[in-house]
């Protein structure tokens, strides 16, 4: 009895926590419900790179992510499709032409020389840009669209002002001369650097650039898409020959993640492969609103019919199953919010389907309980045996469903993944509600004298068996 009370307290705590999460954390809506644009980017091989590998694809993906962040889009979905495509979903973006202009093309990497007597200006502009970037993150969290647009304009002006403090070399030292870039740890512990390697022509240009800047206090401007991403200085000891050998290290207070990200950015910027927008799809806001409304009606209607059926057919256990089902819905929705699941129309379908899985577990339990009652066992023993004997069937059914969900999530893309994720989470929560919540409430019910009536658990029970099962 003490165990049942402890479990009941746990269930009440989980219900309160779930309601709190649902109220405070909204679930983001996907492209099909909110409306927006979807683009498929085709990455093409070139003479220099005849085959696109995962390394090149990840570099292009990183560049695309940086450009989308420049658009100020919240909750974008960016993922690789196959071996040479990138799928981009932009909820809330109703101008696909703008997205096409921004995403179409290869990132431009360039090493520039800082102009004389601009050190003070560069420091001031970089400080101002850092404040604007920090403010941009705050605005995205608050979803202030007007503020995001204004701040993005200020960032563009700041980047342009910084770019004017640097000049190109002759000929320009651009990304096509870069062979590799990767993060590497320093000997001083937590700091990381970025090691870069040029081809022969790039090595010569880089040596000349560093020779001219060594000991002057002026920086090498590393620009990606005309935005300064690093500004290292060259020590005086390289004034005679410059940094020769075609290799260099970009130093700075980088974390491991920042150094690796910068390496990916540089590789992406150096990637001499063309990309093009293979497909553009627009989902209107009206379609998204209709989908939400229809899905809500379908979910409420289906849930209501299930609740009514369970009470009519299974009586008291059916009422207990209804309570467990409502708890299941609360816990599952709260789980979606906590994990940041972006809800799509297939995702809602997966959630509704998982409700059926949760009911199926209760049906197995109650049918086993009826069989035990009809066999003449006591009410307590029948309920206990019902849960015990149904457990293996429930576990097998849910495990096979989760395996199918894992296959869909691993091999599928986009909306299919959303369906698999919500269904898998729902199945996991349904195991808890069916085994823990239903069991706790059932055993609590049979401790109440007014509810210790076999006919409340098994209608049409033979009279000879009623006397045997009555407590």
N, C-alpha and C positions, 0 to 999 in steps of 0.2 A: 504493500500500500504506500509505503514511504517513497518507493521508486516511482510509482505512478504520479505522486504529488510533485516530485522533483521534475519529472518530464513535463508535467502540466505547466509548471512555473517557467520552464525553458521555452515551451511553445508560446506562452503569453509574452515573454520577453522578445522572442523572435517576431511576433506579430506587431508589437509596438515599434520595434526597430525597423521593420519593413515599411510600415506606414510612414515613419519619419523619413526614411530614405526616398520613398515615392514622392512625398510632398516637397522635399528640399532639392532633389536631384532630377531634373528633367531628362528624359531619354531623347537623344538626337534622332531626327528622322532622316532616312536615306533619300536618295535621288528620286525614287519612284513615288514617294509620299510628299516630299517637300517641293519637288520640281527643280529643274536646273538643266545642266548640260552634261553630256557624256562624250568623250573623245577617245578614239583609238589611234595611238601614235605608232606608225610603222618605222622601225629602225632598219636601215638598209646597209648592206656591206659596201665597201669601196675597194679601190685598187690596192690601197695600203692594208686594209683589213678585209680580206675576202670572206670571212666567216664571223658572224656575231656570236660571241660567247657570253656566259653569265657575267663575266667581269665587265665587258663593255656595256651590257644591258644595265647593270647596277649603276655604272657611272652616268649613263643617260637618265636613269630614273632619279638620281640625286639632283641633277640639273633641273629636271622637270619639277621636283618638289620645291626647289628654291624659287622657281618662277611662279609657282602657284601661291606660295607664301606671299610673294609680291602682289598678287591679286587681292589678298585679304579674305580669301574664301575660308569659311569655317567648316570643319568636318569633311575635308576632301578625302576621296578614296583613290589611292594611286597604287597600282599593282601590275606586275609583269604578267603577260599572257603568252604562253608558249615560249619560244626561244628568241623572238624578234619583235614583240609588240608590248606596248604599255597602255593599260586602260586607265583613264582618268575620269573620275566622276566628280562634278562640281555642283553640289546642292546649292540652290539659291542663285546660281549664275544663269541669267536668261539671255546673255549676249555671247553665243558660242563663237562669233567672229573675233571678239576680243581675246577669248581664250586661245583661239587658233593662232592669232598674231603673236601672242606671248609665248606659246609652247612650240610653235613651228620653227625649226632651225636648231643648229648646233651651238652650244654655249661658246662664247669667244673669250679665250684666255690670252692675256698679254702682260709682259713684264715691261714696266715703264720707269723712266728716271725722274726723280723729283727735281723741280725747278729750283734755282738758287733763291735764298732768302725767303723761303716759304715754310720754315720749320714751325714758327709760332702759329701761323694760320692752320697748318695741318693738325697740330695738337688741339686747337680750339674746335675745328670742324669734326674731328674724331670723337671728342667728348660730347659734342652736341648730338652726333649721330647715335652714340651709345644710349643717350637718354631717350631719343626718339624710338629706338628699337625696344627698350624696356617698356616704354609707354604703349607701344604697339601690342605687346603681349598682354598687357592689362586690358586694353580695349577689346582684344579678341575674346578674352574671358568674359568680359561684361557684355559682349555682342553689341557694342555701340557702332552701328554701321556708319553713321555720319562721321563719328570720331575716327574710325579706321580709315576712311577715305581721306580725310583731312591730314591725318598723321602720315599716310602713305605718300601724299603729295609733298609733305615736308621732308620725308626721307629721300625722295627722288631729287629734290632740290639740294639736299645735303650731299648726296652722292655725286651730283653734277659739280658742285663746288669743290669737292675733294678731287675729282677727276681733272679739273682745270689746273691743279697744282702740279700735275705730272705731264711729261711729254713722251712721245714714242721714240724709240731708237730708230736708226736708219741703217739697214732695213728693220722693220718692227720685229721684236722677239715675241712671237705669238705661240699659241698652244700646239701648233703642228710640229714644233721642234722638240716638244716634251715627250720622252719615252715612258717615264714612270714617275709615280709619286706615292708615298706611303708614310704612315705614322711610325715613329720609332721612339722608344723610351730613352731618357737621358740617364746619366750616372748619378744625378742628384735626387733621385727618388720619384716623386709624383709628376714632375714635369715631362712633357713629351714635345718632340720636334717633328717636322715633316721633311723627309728626305726626297729630293727631286733629282731626276736624271735626264739630261738632254741627249739628242743625237749629235753628230759631229758638228753640223752647222750651228745648231742651237748652243753647243758648248762654246764655240768661238764667239758668238754674239754675247753670250752671258759673261764670258771672260772680259770682253771689251766694256760691257755695261758696268761690271763690278770694279774694273780698273778706274773708270771715270768717277765713281762715287765713293771709293775707298777713302776713309778718313775725313770726308767732307761734312759728315753729320746729316747728309741727305739720304733718303731711303730709296730702296727698290720698291716700286709700286706693283703689287701682284693684283691684277684686275680680272674679275670674272664677270662677264656681261656688263662691262663698264662700271662695276662696283668694286671698290678697294676691299680685298679680303685679308691682305697682309702687307706690312710695310717694314721689312727688316733693314737694318743698317749693315754696312760693309766695314770691317775693321781696317785700320791704317796699314797693316802688314801686307795687304793685297794691292797696295797702290802701284807697285811696279809691274805686276803681271796679271792682276785680276785673279778671280777664282777659276783656275783652269781644271781640266779633266772632265768637264761635262756633268759634274755632280755638285750638289750644294745642299745646305740644310736651312730650312726656314725655322728660325728659333722664335720662341715666345712662350708665354705661360699657358700652354695647351694642356688640356686633360687628354686622357687616352681617347675618349670619344671624339673630342674636337679635332685632334690630330688625324684620326682615321677618317672623319668626315671631310676634312680639308683635302686629304689625299684623294678621296673619291671625287670631290669637286674638281680637283685639278686634272685627274684622269678623264673625267667627263668633259671638262672644257677642252682637253687636248684631243678628244676623240674625233678623228677626221671622217666621220661617217654621216651621211645625210639622213634626215628624218623628215617624215611628212605625215600630215593628218589623214589617216586612211578612212575614217568615218566620224561623222558628227551626228549626235542625236539630241533632240531637245524634248524635255518632259515639262509640260505646262503645269503651273500651280493648281489649275482647276482639276486636272487629272489626279494630282496628288491628294487634293482635298476630298474628291469623290471616293478615292481609294480608301482613305482613312475612315470616312463615314460608313461606307459599305462594310469594311472589315470590322468596325466596332459593332455594327448591327448584327453581322454574322456571328461574331464572338459571343455577344450577349444573348442572342437567340439560341445558339447552340448550347451555351452553358445553362440557360434557363430550362430548356427541354431535358437536359441531362439531370438537373437537380430534381425536377418534377418526377421523372421516371424512377430515379433511385428511391425517392420517398414512397411512391405508390407500390413499387415491386418489392423492396426490401424492408419497408417499415422503419423501425428504429435504426438498424444498421445503415439504411439508406440516408436517414437524416444525419447520422454521424459522418457518413461519407461526404455529404454535402458540405458540412462544416470543414472537413479536411480539404475538400476541393477549393473552398474559398481561401483557406490558409495557403494552399498550394499556389493559387493565382497571385496572392500578395507577395509571397516569398520569391516566386519566379520573376515577377515584375521588378521587385527590389534588386534582385541579382542582375537583371539586365542593366539597371541604372548604375549599380556599383561597378560593373565591369566595363561600362561605357559602350555597350552594344548599340550600334546604329540600327535603328528599327526600319526594316523594309517590308514591303507587302508579302514576299515569301517568308520573311521572318515572323510576321503575324500569323501566317498559315502554319508555320512550325510550332508556334506557341499554342494555337488552337488544337493542332493535332496532338500535342503533348498532354492537353487536358484529357483527351480520349485515352491516352496511355495511363494517366493517373486513375481514371475511372475503371479501366480494365483491371488494374491491380486490386481495387476494392471488390469488384465483381468476383474475382477468383477467391478472395478471402471469404466473402459472404456465402458463396456456393459451397465451399468446403465446410463452413460452419453449419449450414443447413444439413449437409450430409451427416455430420456428427450428431446433430440433434435428432435426426430421423433414425439414427442407429441406436438411440437410447442413452447417449452420454449426458452428463450434467451440463448445465448452461456454461459454467466456468470452463470445464474441460473442452466443450465444443468450441468455444471462442478461442481458447488457447490452441487447440489442434487446427482450427481454421487458419490462423496466422502461420503456424509452423508448417503445415502441409502445403500451403500456397506459396511459401517464400521461394522455393526453388524454381517454380514456374514463373513467378514475377521477375526473379533475377535473370533467368535465361532470356525472357522476352526483352527486358530492358538492355541487357548486354548486347544482344544482337542488333537492337536499334541503335545503340551508341556506336557500334562498329560500322554500321551503314552511314551514320552521321560523320564519322571520322573519314571514311572514304570520300564522301561528298565534299567535305571541307578541304581535304588534301588535294583532290583532283579537280574540284569545281572552281568556279571563279564568280566574283561579283555577288549577284543575288542568290545564287545557289549556296554559297558559303553562309549567307545570312540565315537561310532556311535551316541548314545543318546545325549551325551554332545554337539558334534558339530552341530547336528540337532537342538537341543533346542536353542543354541546360535544363530544359523542362523535364526531361526524363530523369535526370539526376535528382532534381527537387521532388519529383513524384515518388521516388523511392523513399525519401524521408517522410513525406506526408502519409503515404500508404502504410508504411511499417511502424513509424513512430507515432504520428498524430492519430491515425485511425485506431491503432492498438491502445494508446493511452485513453482515448475517449471511450472506447468500447469497454475496457476494464473498469473505467470510472463509472460508466452507466450501470454495470451489473452489481455495483456496490450500493446502489440506491434501491431500497425495497420496492418502491412503486414501479420500477422498471425491470424487476426480476420476473418477467412474465415470458415464458417461451414463445407464446403466440406473437409477441412483438419482434421476435427474431426469426421466426419460421411460421408464416401463416399456414393454416390447414394441417398443422401437426396432429398426428393421430392421438386420440384421447389416452390410449394406453401409454404413449410416450411422454405425455405432459406430466404425468405423475412422477415418472422417472427422472425427468430433467429439472423439475421444479426444485428450487433450493430449499 
